[in-house]
Amino acid sequence: PNSENYEAVKTIVSDDSRVNYCIDTAYGNSIGLKWEKGISETSMEANVYSDFSKAEMYVTDGRNPKTGHEIAISTKMADELHKGLGDYLEIYLGGEKKANMLIVGLFQSYDDLGVVCRLTASAYTDNDYDFNYNNISVYLKDSSQTNQFISDMKEKVSGDGKVIKRTEQYESIMNMIADPQQKAIPIVAVLVLIIARECAGFND
């Protein structure tokens, strides 16, 4: 939560013998889009990684960005914007600095209901935009040590950060989508039964 403590927290994490490697990341950065007729989305959430080559962030087509002028976008946004691999996309960093990005990858995601893209930090720094990381992606040497590692880090990091499993992050997103749908199923089922009953000519 406090960017001034980022490097100190990263040192604590990366110095742990159970850690294979760490990747600087940032979530919650919004980028603007050039509005065109027929487009409903005027912004996207950007997932920013210092190095996608180790991030295990999969793509359906192409690859993840490597340089500051490259971008990967969700398949939902590709359909919305009528864009594909090799096309250029005009974006606005922080709503003010314009950049033309080459689309190098497409991916599927539940993040922000699919209104999301992937950028490298150099997309910001190359355009003289102030940028700070706010997350650390941690990859352990042995996944069986995950729970104990999380417990230890919660104690060491204390109020300077929140430690969660990546799967729990996506689980909360899925629950946000699935819970309203599950609540609606009984209502729809009753409506279908009522309609079927009326169509069959039954009376009370």
N, C-alpha and C positions, 0 to 999 in steps of 0.2 A: 504493500500500500504506500510506502514511502520510498520514492526513487533514490533518495540520498543513501539509503541502506542497501541498495541493490548489490553493489559489488561486495559488501561485507557478507551478505547472505550467500552470494554465489561462491565465495571463498570457503565458507563453512560446508556447503554442499559438495563442491568439487574436490575438497581435500579428504572427503570420506573414502576409505579404502574400498567400499562396496560399489562405488560409482565407476561406471565404465567411461562415460563422457556426459557433458552437459551442453545444451544448446540455448543460447539467448533467444527469447521469443517475446512477442507482444500481442496482446489481444485487446479488442475494444477500440481500435483505431478506425474511425469512419472516413471513407473517401467519397468525394462527390462525383457525380456522373453528368455528362452533358445531356440535357433533356432534349429528346426528340419525340415527335408525334407517335403515339402508340406505346410509349414506354411508361410503365407505372412506377418503376424504381428509380430514384434519383440519387441513391447512395448505396454503398456496400460496406460491410465490415471487413477490415483487412487483418488477416493473420500473418504476422511478420516473423520471419525466422532469419537468424544470422547465417545458417547453413542448412539448406534443404536436403543436401546429399546424405546426411545422417539422420534426418528427421522421421523417416518411415511414414511420410505423408503421401499416400498413393494417388495416382492420377488414372483417369480412364483413357485419356489420349494425351500424347505429347509428354511433357515433363514439367517439373517445378521450376520456378525462375532461378536464374543464377546471377543475373546482373541487375542493375538499377533501372534498366529500361524494359524489363520483362515482367509479365504478370501471368498468373494462372487464375482462371475464374471457374465458378461452379457451373455445372451443366444447366442448372436452372437459369442462371444469369446469361449464359450463352444463348439460350432460347429467347430469353426476354429481350436481349440486345441485338439479336440476329447476328451474332459474331461467332467466329471459329478460329482454329489454329491458323496463325499467320496474319490474322487481321490486327489492326491497331485500334486501341481503345483510349479515348481521351478521358483522363481522370483529373480530379482536383484534390490535392493533398491539403487537408484542413480547410477545405472550401475555398482556397485562394490560389495556391500554386498549381498551375496547369502542367500536366505531363502526358506525353503520348507513349503508351505502353504497348509493346508487342505481346500478343497472346501466345504463350508457348505451351500451355497446358490446360486441360479440362479435368475437373474432379467432381465427385458427388459429396455432399456434406449436409448434415443437419444443423450445423452452426447457423444461428440467425435465420433459421428456416430456409437455408440455401442461398441467402442474399449475402454472398461472401466471396472473397478473393484471397490470393496469396501473393505477398511481396517480399522482397529482401529489404533489409534496413537501408541499403544504398539507394533505394527508390526515393527515400526521404533525404538522406544526407547529400546525395548527388544534386538535389534540387534546393540545397541550402535551407532545409527545413529541420527545425529542432525535433529530435526524436529520442525517446527513452524506452528501453526494454522494461517490461513489467512482469514477466514470467520466466521461469527457468524450466526447460524440459530436461528431465533427468532420466538417464538410461543406466540401469544397474547391470553389473556383471552376471548376477544370478537373480532371476525374477522371484525365486522362492524367499528372498530376503526382503521383499517389498514391504510387507506389513510392519516388520520390525524397523526397517529404515524410516518409514513414515512416522512411526511412533517416536523414534529418536530425533528426527528432524523437527517435529512439532515442539519437542522440549528445547532443542538448541536454538531454533529460530524464534520461538515464542511469538510475540506480537508483531514481529517484523515480516511475517508472511504466512500464507495458508498452504498447507501441504495436502494434496489430494491425488488419488489415482486418476490417470487419464480416463479410464473406463467410467469412473464416477462422474466426470465432467460430461461425457456423452450421455450417460444414464439420465442425468437431470434434464438434458435437452429432450431426450426421448420421452420421458415422463410428462414433460410439458406438452408434447404433441399427443401422446397416447391417452392421457387421463381424460381430457374432454371428449375424445372419441368413444372411450369406454362408457362414459356417462350417457352418451347419446344413443348407444346401441339399444337399450331397453325401450326407449321412447320410440325409436324407429321400428322396432319389432312390434310394439303395440299398434302403431299406425298401420303397419302392413297387415296385421291380423284383423284390425277393424275394417280396412279396405277389402280384404279378402272375404270377410263375413258379409259385408254389404253387397259385394259383387255376386256372392253365391245366393243372395235372396233370402238370407236368414233374418228372422225377426226376434225381438226379445220375448 
